Amino acid sequence: MHDKIDAPHHTGSPNPVTCQRVTDAIIDYVSGEMDAETTAVFESHLRMCSDCDAFFNTYRGTLRATRSLAYEHIPPELSDRVLQFLRKAMQEPPSANP
């Protein structure tokens, strides 16, 4: 689980609310691993930040869509292309650009 996200009124906090911290914590929120206080701060940020809200809704929609997929529904050609891509990506050294 990620570090707790502190409310914005906590000045000098080691964990201030930022869009990056909110997006990093999405998995904890979705999985129910976030404590109540952090959940309140997270949800408050989503209400005030349209970019994070849009990102969260896209993330949640992606989770729903992937849960509805069954391996049998993936065409063999697509499966082969994905495996080839992943094998190639694992063999290439990491890019120098972050």
N, C-alpha and C positions, 0 to 999 in steps of 0.2 A: 504494500500500500504506500502511496505517496505521502509526503509530509502534509500536515494540516495546512489549509489555506486560511489565513487569518482575515478577519473582517477589515474593511478599508479604514475604519476609524482607529485601528491599532497602529499608531505612528511608531516608526522605528521597528516594526515587526520584522523578524527574520524571514517570514513567509508572506509578503504582501500579495494581495490579489492582483494578478496580471492575466492577460488572455492566455499566455503560454502556460501558466500554472493551472488554469481552468481546463485547457485542452489536455494537459498531461494527466489530469485527475478524472477524466471522463470515464475511464474503465472502472475506477473505484465507485463512481456514482452509479453506473449502469449495473454493476455486479452487487450493489447494496453493501459494499464494504466501507462506505464513508460514514463517519459519525454524524450525529444530528446537527451539531453546530457547524461543521464544515459543509454539510448538505445545504443548510440555510444560506451560507455565504455563496456557495456554488450556484444555487438557484437564483439568488438575488443578482449575481453577476450576469447570468443568462437573461434575466428580465431587462437589465440595463444595457446589455451589449448585443446588438443585432448580429454582429459578425460571429460571436461565440454561439449565439442561439442558432444561427443558420448552420454552423459547423456541427453542433450537437445534434440537430435534427437530421442532418445528412448522415452522421455516424449511426444514429439510432435506426434510420431507414435502411442503411446498409446491413446492419445486424439482422433486422427483420427479413430482408431479402435473402441473405445468405442462409438463414435458418430454414427458409422454405425450399431451398435447393436440395435435391437428392443427387448423389453421385451418378445414379443411373440416367439422369436427365442431361448430363454433360456429354456433348457429342465427342466421339473418340478423337476427331481432328483437333478440337479445342484442347482436350486433355493433353494430347501429344505436344501441341504448341506451347502450352503452359509449362510442361515438364522440360522442354528444350530451353525455354527462356530461363527458368529457374536454375538449371544446370549451368548454363552459360554465365548467369549472374554470380553464381557461387564460385566460378573459376576465375572471374575477373577481379583484379585488385581494386580496393575501394578508390573512389575518385578523390583527387586532391581537393576538389571544391566541395565544401559542406552543403 
